[in-house]
Amino acid sequence: MAVLQRIRNHSVALLVIVGFAMAAFIIGDLLTSSSSIMQSSRDKVVTIDGDKVTYEQFEVLRQRKSEFYKTMMGQDLDNNASQQLTQTVYSECVIKNLLNKTCEDLGLSVTDDEINELVQGEHISPILTQYFGEQAPSIAQFFTNLIVNDSFEEASAQYPFATRSNWMEIEDEIALSRLVEKYQGLVAAAVKPNKLEALDNFNGDNEECSFAYVKLNAFNVADSAVKVSSDAVKNYYNATKRNYKLNTQTRDISYIAVKLRPSQADFDAVKADMEAVREEFSTASDVADLVNSNSLVSYIDAFVNNNSFSGDLKAYVDGGNTAEILEPSLQDGTIYMMARIMDKTVAPDSLNISMVVVPTQAEADSIKDLFAKTPETALAGYSQQQAFTGWVTEAFAVQQFGKEVSDKINGTAKGQIFTHNLTQGTNSIFFVGKVNDATKPVAKSKVAVYALEVTPSSATRRDEFGKLNQFLTDNKSIKDMVANATDAGFFMMPTTIAATAYNIGQVTDARQAVRFAFQNSKGDVSEIFECDDNLLVVAITGDIQEGYMNLNDTTFYKQVANAYALPAAKVAKLVNDINATADKSLAGVASAFEAKVDTARFVNFNLSSVSGLGIEPSVLAAATKAAPGTLVGPIAGRNAAVMLQVIDKNNKELEYDVEARKQTVANSRDYIYLGSAALSALQNAADIEDNRINFY
């Protein structure tokens, strides 16, 4: 009772305590939920109409595709290939999401039976042909057998590309390709030319004319002869703005890029390194270890056609003095090189061989008999991994088959059969082949090349970094940087970058700088980034924009000006020059401008271009409208000013077949590319949030 009474006495305090506890619990839960929501938001790589692809999901797809390409190509992906792979995964995510939604509403799908038909049927998928060429049917059957027998593990030990994951990747690509094909086919079939289009096409063919003309080309006018106004560039940009729509965010920046170049001390250091090994290089009986451990150029123990060399090396090899080396010298600006002739011979430059690699002596003997009796059947039934036929040089043979096999091949006379047992540990493989043909003998040499590249040292990098860092210290604002850059020996380059960019101007591997530009605010200046052989500083001069390419980008502005405004200004000048001539007849204009009078015959308005005139729709329109004998011009065309005079017009009195004309229109370029345009329209209409900048 006493306990209960004490509780009653402190009930208010207890309620307060419980209230605080509940509040803490609720707030904690809210904070946790909020944190989860915020984390979820940060974790999105891309969102398509509200459907998100998380980093984990995206990375699984990216790693699978990465492993696929690595095993297919047999090498790691370089930086550029890795960037392209990320873009491929992104594009597939977007297309799959949009297509799956749309095709589900339309009742379109790709069944397992269709996949099987595309893998094993008479008309296999182009995806398989793209990867495996002529071997596609047999390799598809090979994978099918692996699935049936569940033997991927055993197969991949011998053939690294033969994994279940790789086959899943191929099947996914086949399925997506087929779904795209179905959707595009449905759209193309749903949109048909109408009667008005058919009649317009008929009239275009039925009425034709011939005309004489004088054409003055805009490209003959010097750039300095005209002035391109900014208003002209803006007007053209606004009129054609749809052509410059972007599917990503952009940002205006200015940047300083300092190309790192080696100093004289760097050149001296590399030259000293060359001198330190010169004696060993010139006297050692075996230079392979020395060269392959240090030189830019690996030593291949093979004879090479003397004509394969160039420059100083060619002159040295042709001299043929094996007792002296080619002394160290600077080549191509930044490469120190010395060379040594190890041996010389006269032999065929290349051999044409047929060769098979098999696991047993018995099979090797059988193939040897086939080469002797029926050589055309010796390679039958063997995969690309087991059989080779074609021309090989000695260096190629060493690199592809090894020194032992290469010596056996090159020691075999034309028309003869060779065999070689290659043993590694307790395992043996057997090479059997025939030399089918050989080129004529030429002078060949074994040459060791010891080459070192002069690169900026850490001391040189520190010096350049210090100069740029001092400039940033002295100039805190972008305005000050722009005002003082030239005096300090730097140049501020304005440009617009996309969130998907990996390069800035000529600076490659600049993704970290791009990320800075999109994760910070207008007016911010970055730290100094080291991008390959450049020091890079980025200053953010504009807000993040979406929609269209920006005319504030100097490079883009020049592209727009050169694409239209400059040619238009030149054409306008030519039109004014023609109007200023006293004799505006064709002969008079031709004489005044040292041009000639040409003739275009059988011209109709359905033509996209006319021989001699090119693509000039304004000229075609004027010619088809003018009466015979009428002098028309000067006409301002796309790339020329034109005067013309219609010679005659002809109605061909064709028979109008509305269905045939509809089919002609359906076969035109606009309709042929309708399916592809529909896929682009799906993407343009979607609400896509691309957050790759935060992850890649």
C-alpha positions in Angstrom: 0.0 0.0 0.0 2.8 2.3 0.9 4.3 1.8 -2.6 1.0 2.5 -4.3 0.5 5.7 -2.2 3.9 6.9 -3.1 3.1 6.4 -6.8 -0.2 8.3 -6.3 1.7 11.1 -4.6 4.1 11.4 -7.6 1.6 10.7 -10.3 2.0 14.1 -12.0 5.8 13.6 -12.1 5.4 10.1 -13.4 3.1 11.3 -16.1 5.6 13.9 -17.1 8.4 11.3 -17.1 6.3 8.8 -19.1 5.3 11.7 -21.4 8.9 12.5 -22.0 9.7 8.9 -22.6 6.9 8.5 -25.1 7.9 11.7 -26.8 11.5 10.6 -27.0 10.4 7.2 -28.5 8.2 8.9 -31.1 10.8 11.5 -32.0 13.4 8.8 -32.1 11.2 6.8 -34.4 10.5 9.8 -36.6 14.2 10.6 -36.7 15.0 7.0 -37.6 12.3 7.0 -40.3 13.4 10.4 -41.6 17.0 9.1 -41.7 15.8 6.1 -43.6 13.9 8.3 -46.0 16.8 10.6 -46.5 19.2 7.7 -47.0 16.7 6.2 -49.5 16.7 9.5 -51.3 20.5 9.7 -51.3 20.7 6.1 -52.5 18.9 6.6 -55.8 21.1 6.4 -58.9 18.1 7.1 -61.2 14.4 7.5 -60.8 12.1 6.9 -63.8 8.5 8.2 -63.4 8.8 7.5 -59.6 10.4 4.1 -59.8 13.9 4.2 -58.3 17.0 2.2 -59.0 19.2 2.1 -55.9 22.9 2.2 -55.9 23.0 -1.5 -54.8 20.7 -2.5 -57.6 22.6 -0.5 -60.2 25.9 -1.7 -59.0 24.8 -5.4 -59.3 23.9 -4.8 -62.9 27.1 -2.9 -63.5 29.3 -5.5 -62.0 27.6 -8.3 -63.9 28.1 -6.4 -67.2 31.7 -5.6 -66.2 32.5 -9.2 -65.6 30.8 -10.1 -68.8 33.0 -7.8 -70.9 36.2 -8.7 -69.0 35.7 -12.4 -69.7 34.6 -11.9 -73.2 37.5 -9.7 -74.1 40.0 -11.4 -71.8 41.3 -8.1 -70.3 40.3 -5.5 -67.7 38.3 -2.5 -68.7 40.2 0.8 -69.0 38.8 4.0 -67.6 37.1 5.0 -70.9 35.5 1.6 -71.3 34.3 1.7 -67.6 32.6 5.0 -68.2 30.9 3.7 -71.3 29.7 0.6 -69.4 28.1 2.8 -66.7 26.3 4.7 -69.5 25.1 1.4 -71.0 23.7 0.2 -67.7 22.0 3.5 -67.1 20.4 3.5 -70.6 19.2 -0.1 -70.2 17.7 0.7 -66.8 15.7 3.6 -68.3 14.6 1.7 -71.5 13.6 -1.4 -69.6 11.5 0.5 -67.1 9.7 2.6 -69.8 9.2 -0.3 -72.1 8.0 -2.7 -69.5 5.3 -0.3 -68.4 4.3 0.6 -71.9 4.4 -2.9 -73.3 2.5 -4.3 -70.4 -0.4 -1.9 -71.2 -0.1 -2.9 -74.9 0.0 -6.6 -74.2 3.5 -7.0 -75.6 6.0 -9.4 -74.0 8.8 -11.7 -74.9 8.2 -15.4 -74.0 10.7 -18.1 -73.1 9.8 -19.9 -76.3 10.7 -16.8 -78.3 14.1 -16.6 -76.5 14.7 -20.3 -77.3 13.9 -19.7 -80.9 16.2 -16.7 -81.1 19.0 -18.8 -79.5 18.5 -22.1 -81.3 16.2 -21.4 -84.3 17.0 -20.9 -87.9 17.2 -17.1 -87.5 19.2 -16.5 -84.3 19.4 -13.2 -82.6 21.8 -10.5 -84.0 23.0 -10.1 -80.4 24.6 -13.6 -80.6 26.1 -12.8 -84.0 27.5 -9.6 -82.7 29.4 -11.4 -79.9 30.4 -14.6 -81.6 30.3 -14.0 -85.4 30.0 -17.1 -87.6 30.5 -19.3 -84.5 27.2 -18.0 -82.9 25.1 -21.0 -83.6 27.6 -23.5 -82.2 28.4 -21.4 -79.2 24.7 -20.9 -78.5 24.3 -24.7 -78.6 27.3 -24.9 -76.3 25.6 -22.7 -73.7 22.4 -24.6 -74.1 24.2 -27.9 -73.3 25.7 -26.2 -70.2 22.3 -25.3 -68.9 20.8 -28.7 -69.6 23.8 -30.5 -67.9 24.3 -27.8 -65.2 28.0 -27.9 -66.1 29.0 -24.2 -66.0 31.6 -24.7 -63.3 33.5 -27.3 -65.2 33.3 -25.4 -68.5 34.4 -22.0 -67.1 37.6 -23.6 -65.8 38.6 -24.1 -69.4 36.6 -21.3 -71.1 36.4 -18.2 -68.7 33.5 -16.7 -70.7 31.3 -19.8 -70.2 29.6 -18.7 -67.0 25.9 -18.8 -66.0 26.1 -15.0 -65.3 27.4 -14.3 -68.8 24.6 -16.4 -70.4 22.0 -14.5 -68.2 23.5 -11.2 -69.5 23.2 -12.4 -73.1 19.6 -13.6 -72.7 18.7 -10.3 -71.1 20.1 -8.4 -74.0 18.3 -10.7 -76.5 15.0 -10.2 -74.6 15.4 -6.4 -74.5 16.3 -6.2 -78.2 13.3 -8.3 -79.1 10.9 -6.2 -77.0 12.3 -3.0 -78.5 11.8 -4.5 -82.0 8.2 -5.4 -81.1 7.3 -2.0 -79.8 8.9 -0.2 -82.7 7.2 -2.5 -85.1 3.8 -1.8 -83.5 4.2 1.9 -83.6 5.4 1.9 -87.2 2.4 -0.3 -88.2 -0.1 1.9 -86.3 0.8 5.1 -88.1 -0.2 5.0 -91.7 0.1 7.7 -94.4 -3.2 9.5 -95.3 -4.8 10.5 -98.6 -3.4 14.0 -98.4 0.2 12.8 -98.0 -0.4 10.4 -100.9 -1.7 13.1 -103.2 1.1 15.5 -102.3 3.7 12.8 -103.1 1.9 12.1 -106.4 1.9 15.8 -107.4 5.6 16.0 -106.5 6.4 13.3 -109.0 3.9 14.2 -111.7 5.1 17.7 -112.2 8.7 18.3 -113.2 10.8 21.1 -114.6 14.1 22.0 -116.1 16.0 25.2 -115.4 19.3 26.9 -116.0 21.0 28.4 -113.0 24.1 30.2 -111.6 25.2 29.1 -108.2 27.5 31.2 -106.0 28.9 29.0 -103.1 29.0 30.5 -99.6 32.3 28.6 -98.8 34.1 30.7 -101.4 33.4 33.8 -99.2 36.2 34.4 -96.6 35.1 34.4 -93.0 36.6 37.9 -92.6 34.3 39.3 -95.3 31.2 38.9 -93.1 30.1 39.8 -89.6 28.0 37.3 -87.7 25.8 39.1 -85.2 24.9 37.6 -81.8 21.2 38.2 -82.7 21.5 36.0 -85.8 23.0 33.2 -83.7 20.3 33.6 -81.0 17.5 33.6 -83.6 18.8 30.5 -85.2 19.2 28.8 -81.8 15.7 29.7 -80.7 14.2 28.5 -84.0 16.0 25.1 -83.8 16.1 24.8 -80.0 14.4 21.4 -80.1 17.6 20.0 -81.7 19.6 20.9 -78.6 17.4 19.3 -75.9 19.4 17.6 -73.1 18.5 14.6 -71.0 20.8 15.7 -68.2 21.5 18.7 -66.0 24.1 21.3 -67.1 26.3 23.8 -65.2 28.2 26.9 -66.3 31.8 27.0 -65.1 35.1 28.6 -65.9 38.2 26.5 -65.4 42.0 26.7 -65.4 43.9 23.7 -66.8 47.6 23.6 -66.4 49.2 20.9 -68.6 52.1 19.3 -66.6 55.2 19.0 -68.7 58.6 17.7 -67.7 61.3 20.1 -66.7 64.9 20.1 -67.9 65.8 18.4 -64.6 63.4 15.6 -65.5 65.0 15.2 -69.0 68.5 15.1 -67.4 67.4 12.5 -64.8 66.1 10.1 -67.5 69.2 10.6 -69.6 71.3 9.7 -66.6 69.2 6.5 -66.1 69.8 5.6 -69.7 73.6 6.1 -69.3 73.6 4.0 -66.1 72.4 0.8 -68.0 74.0 1.6 -71.4 77.0 -0.7 -70.8 75.0 -3.7 -69.6 72.5 -3.2 -72.4 75.3 -3.1 -75.0 77.2 -6.2 -73.8 74.7 -8.6 -72.1 74.1 -11.8 -74.0 70.5 -11.8 -72.9 68.8 -8.4 -72.6 65.2 -9.7 -72.2 65.1 -9.2 -68.4 66.7 -5.8 -68.5 64.5 -4.5 -71.2 61.2 -6.0 -70.0 61.8 -4.8 -66.5 62.3 -1.2 -67.4 61.6 -0.3 -71.0 58.4 1.1 -72.5 59.0 -1.4 -75.4 59.0 -5.1 -74.5 61.6 -7.4 -76.1 60.1 -10.1 -78.3 62.6 -12.8 -79.2 61.5 -12.8 -82.9 62.8 -11.6 -86.2 61.0 -8.6 -87.6 60.9 -7.3 -91.2 63.4 -4.4 -91.4 60.8 -2.3 -93.2 58.7 -2.4 -90.0 61.0 0.1 -88.4 61.1 3.9 -89.1 63.2 7.0 -88.4 66.6 6.6 -86.7 65.8 3.0 -85.8 65.2 2.1 -89.5 68.5 3.7 -90.5 70.3 1.8 -87.7 68.8 -1.6 -88.6 69.6 -1.0 -92.3 73.2 -0.3 -91.4 73.4 -3.7 -89.9 76.2 -3.2 -87.4 75.6 -5.7 -84.6 78.7 -4.6 -82.8 77.4 -1.2 -81.9 74.2 0.0 -80.3 72.1 2.9 -81.4 73.2 5.5 -78.9 70.7 7.0 -76.5 68.8 9.9 -78.1 65.6 11.9 -77.6 62.8 10.7 -79.9 59.3 12.3 -80.3 60.0 15.0 -77.8 59.7 13.0 -74.6 61.2 9.5 -75.3 64.8 8.6 -74.7 65.7 5.5 -76.7 68.7 3.2 -77.5 68.6 0.0 -79.5 70.7 -3.1 -80.2 70.6 -5.6 -83.1 70.6 -9.0 -81.5 70.6 -11.1 -84.7 69.9 -10.8 -88.4 68.5 -13.2 -91.1 66.8 -13.4 -94.4 63.5 -15.2 -94.3 59.8 -15.0 -95.3 58.0 -12.0 -93.7 54.8 -14.1 -93.1 53.6 -17.6 -93.2 50.1 -18.8 -93.9 49.3 -21.7 -91.5 46.5 -24.0 -90.4 46.8 -25.3 -86.9 44.8 -27.2 -84.3 45.4 -27.6 -80.6 44.2 -30.9 -79.0 44.6 -32.6 -75.6 45.9 -36.1 -76.6 48.7 -37.6 -78.7 46.2 -39.9 -80.4 44.1 -37.0 -81.6 47.2 -35.2 -82.8 48.2 -38.2 -84.8 44.8 -38.4 -86.4 44.8 -34.7 -87.4 48.3 -35.1 -88.8 47.0 -37.9 -91.1 44.2 -35.6 -92.2 46.6 -32.8 -93.0 48.6 -35.2 -95.2 45.5 -36.8 -96.9 42.6 -34.4 -96.8 43.8 -31.1 -95.4 40.5 -29.3 -96.1 38.8 -31.4 -93.4 41.5 -31.2 -90.8 40.0 -28.1 -89.1 36.4 -29.2 -89.4 34.5 -29.5 -86.1 37.0 -27.5 -84.1 36.0 -24.2 -82.3 37.8 -20.9 -82.6 39.5 -21.7 -79.3 41.1 -24.8 -80.8 41.8 -24.0 -84.4 43.6 -21.2 -86.2 44.1 -20.5 -89.9 45.6 -17.4 -91.5 48.8 -15.4 -92.0 51.2 -14.9 -89.1 54.5 -13.1 -88.6 57.1 -14.5 -86.3 56.5 -11.8 -83.7 52.7 -12.6 -83.8 53.4 -16.3 -83.4 55.6 -15.7 -80.4 53.0 -13.5 -78.7 50.0 -15.8 -79.5 51.4 -19.3 -79.3 54.7 -19.0 -77.3 58.4 -19.2 -78.3 58.5 -23.0 -78.7 55.5 -23.2 -81.0 56.7 -20.2 -83.0 60.1 -21.7 -83.6 58.4 -24.9 -84.8 56.2 -23.0 -87.2 59.0 -20.8 -88.6 61.3 -23.8 -88.9 58.8 -25.6 -91.2 59.1 -25.3 -94.9 56.2 -24.3 -97.2 53.8 -27.3 -97.7 55.1 -29.2 -94.7 53.4 -30.4 -91.6 54.6 -29.6 -88.1 53.8 -31.0 -84.6 54.8 -29.9 -81.1 54.1 -31.2 -77.7 53.9 -28.4 -75.1 54.3 -29.6 -71.5 53.6 -27.5 -68.4 54.1 -29.5 -65.2 52.1 -32.7 -65.6 49.8 -31.4 -68.4 50.5 -31.5 -72.1 48.8 -30.1 -75.1 49.5 -31.0 -78.7 49.9 -28.5 -81.7 49.4 -29.9 -85.2 49.6 -27.7 -88.2 50.7 -27.1 -91.8 52.5 -24.2 -93.5 50.2 -23.5 -96.5 52.1 -20.6 -98.0 54.9 -18.1 -97.4 55.9 -14.7 -98.6 59.1 -14.0 -100.3 62.3 -13.8 -98.1 63.2 -10.3 -96.8 65.9 -8.9 -94.5 64.8 -9.3 -90.9 66.3 -8.4 -87.5 65.9 -9.2 -83.8 66.1 -5.8 -82.2 66.1 -4.9 -78.5 64.8 -1.4 -77.8 65.3 0.3 -74.5 63.0 3.3 -74.2 62.2 5.5 -71.2 59.5 8.3 -71.2 60.3 11.6 -69.6 57.4 12.5 -67.4 56.9 15.3 -64.9 58.6 14.4 -61.6 57.1 14.9 -58.2 59.3 18.0 -57.8 58.0 19.5 -61.1 54.4 18.7 -60.0 55.0 20.5 -56.7 56.4 23.6 -58.4 53.4 23.9 -60.8 51.0 23.1 -58.0 52.6 25.8 -55.8 52.2 28.4 -58.6 48.6 27.7 -59.1 47.9 27.5 -55.4 49.5 30.9 -54.9 47.3 32.3 -57.6 44.2 31.0 -55.8 45.4 32.3 -52.5 45.9 35.8 -54.0 42.5 35.8 -55.9 39.7 34.6 -53.7 36.7 35.5 -56.0 35.9 34.4 -59.5 35.9 38.1 -60.6 39.5 38.5 -59.4 40.6 35.2 -61.0 39.2 36.3 -64.4 40.8 39.8 -64.0 44.3 38.5 -63.0 44.6 35.1 -64.7 46.4 36.3 -67.8 49.0 38.3 -65.9 49.7 35.3 -63.8 50.2 33.1 -66.8 46.9 31.3 -66.6 43.7 31.3 -68.8 40.2 31.1 -67.5 38.1 29.1 -70.0 34.3 29.4 -69.8 32.2 26.4 -70.7 29.1 24.4 -70.0 29.3 20.8 -68.7 26.8 18.1 -68.4 26.3 16.0 -65.2 27.2 12.9 -67.3 30.6 14.4 -68.4 33.9 12.8 -67.5 36.0 15.3 -69.3 36.2 19.1 -69.1 37.5 20.6 -72.3 40.7 18.8 -73.2 41.2 17.5 -69.7 40.3 13.8 -69.4 39.5 11.8 -66.3 38.0 15.0 -64.7 35.0 13.3 -63.1 35.9 14.6 -59.6 35.9 18.1 -60.8 32.5 17.6 -62.6 31.1 16.3 -59.3 32.3 19.4 -57.5 30.5 21.6 -60.0 27.2 19.9 -59.4 27.5 19.4 -55.6 28.4 23.0 -54.8 27.0 26.5 -55.4 27.4 29.4 -57.8 30.5 31.4 -56.9 32.4 28.5 -55.3 35.9 27.6 -56.5 37.3 24.1 -56.2 40.6 22.9 -54.8 43.2 21.9 -57.3 42.4 18.5 -58.9 45.1 16.3 -60.5 43.6 14.9 -63.7 46.0 12.7 -65.6 48.7 15.2 -66.7 46.7 18.3 -65.8 46.2 20.5 -62.7 42.5 21.6 -62.8 40.6 24.3 -61.0 36.9 24.8 -61.5 34.9 28.0 -60.7 31.1 27.7 -60.7 29.6 30.6 -62.7 26.0 29.6 -63.1 23.2 27.7 -61.5 22.3 24.1 -62.4 20.2 24.1 -65.5 18.0 21.5 -67.2 16.6 21.4 -70.7 18.8 22.7 -73.4 22.4 23.3 -74.3 23.5 26.8 -73.3 24.7 29.5 -75.7 26.9 30.8 -72.9 29.2 27.9 -73.6 31.8 29.4 -75.9 32.4 26.1 -77.7 28.7 25.5 -78.3 28.2 29.1 -79.4 30.9 28.7 -82.1 29.3 25.4 -83.2 25.9 27.1 -83.7 27.5 30.1 -85.4 29.5 27.9 -87.8 26.5 25.6 -88.5 24.1 28.3 -89.7 24.8 31.9 -88.8 28.2 32.1 -90.7 26.9 30.4 -93.9 23.7 32.5 -93.7 25.8 35.7 -93.5 27.9 34.7 -96.4 24.8 33.8 -98.5 23.3 37.2 -97.6 26.4 39.0 -98.8 26.3 37.1 -102.1 22.6 38.0 -102.5 23.5 41.7 -101.9 26.4 41.4 -104.4 24.1 40.0 -107.1 21.5 42.7 -106.5 24.2 45.3 -106.9 25.1 44.0 -110.4 23.8 45.9 -113.4 23.1 42.8 -115.5 21.1 40.3 -113.6 20.6 37.8 -116.4 22.2 34.4 -115.9 25.0 35.3 -118.3 25.5 38.6 -116.7 25.7 37.2 -113.1 28.0 34.3 -114.3 30.3 36.8 -116.0 30.4 39.2 -113.0 31.3 36.5 -110.5 33.4 34.2 -112.8 30.8 31.5 -112.4 29.1 29.3 -115.0 25.6 28.7 -116.1 24.5 25.1 -115.4 21.3 23.2 -116.2 19.2 21.0 -114.0 16.7 18.7 -115.7 13.8 16.6 -114.7 13.6 18.2 -111.3 10.5 17.6 -109.0 9.7 18.7 -105.5 10.0 15.2 -104.1 13.8 15.3 -104.6 15.9 15.9 -101.5 18.8 17.2 -103.6 19.8 18.0 -107.1 23.1 17.1 -108.7 25.2 20.2 -108.8 23.0 22.2 -106.4 23.0 19.9 -103.4 20.3 20.1 -100.7 18.6 23.5 -101.5 14.9 23.2 -100.8 14.3 27.0 -101.3 15.7 26.7 -104.9 13.5 23.7 -105.6 10.4 25.5 -104.3 11.1 28.6 -106.4 11.8 26.5 -109.6 8.6 24.4 -109.2 6.4 27.5 -108.7 7.9 29.8 -111.5 6.5 29.9 -115.0 8.6 28.9 -118.0 10.9 31.7 -119.1 10.8 33.4 -115.7 14.0 34.7 -114.2 14.0 34.1 -110.4 16.5 35.3 -107.8 18.8 35.9 -106.2 17.5 33.1 -103.9 19.1 32.7 -100.5 19.7 29.0 -100.1 21.3 27.0 -97.3 24.8 27.2 -98.6 24.6 29.3 -101.8 23.0 32.2 -103.5 21.2 31.1 -106.7 19.8 32.8 -109.8 17.6 30.5 -112.0 15.5 30.7 -115.1 12.9 28.0 -115.8 13.3 26.4 -119.3 10.2 24.2 -119.4 7.7 22.4 -117.3 6.1 19.0 -117.9 3.1 17.2 -116.5 3.9 13.5 -116.9 0.2 12.6 -116.6 1.0 9.7 -114.3 -1.9 7.5 -113.2 -2.8 8.3 -109.6 -3.0 5.1 -107.4 -3.7 6.2 -103.9 -2.6 3.0 -102.2 0.6 2.8 -104.2 1.4 6.4 -103.2 0.6 5.7 -99.5 3.2 2.8 -99.7 5.7 5.2 -101.3 5.2 7.6 -98.4 5.4 4.7 -95.9 8.8 3.8 -97.3 10.2 7.3 -96.9 12.8 8.3 -94.3 10.3 9.8 -91.9 8.2 6.7 -91.7 11.2 4.2 -91.7 12.6 5.9 -88.5 9.2 6.3 -86.9 9.8 3.3 -84.5 13.1 4.7 -83.4 11.6 8.1 -82.9 8.8 6.5 -80.7 11.4 5.1 -78.4 13.1 8.5 -78.0 9.7 10.1 -77.5 9.0 7.7 -74.6 12.2 8.8 -72.9 11.6 12.5 -73.6 8.1 12.3 -72.1 9.3 10.5 -68.9 10.2 12.2 -65.6 13.8 10.9 -65.2 16.0 12.0 -62.3 19.6 11.1 -63.0 21.7 11.1 -59.9 24.8 9.2 -61.3 26.9 12.3 -60.5 26.7 11.3 -56.8 28.0 7.8 -57.3 30.1 7.5 -60.5 
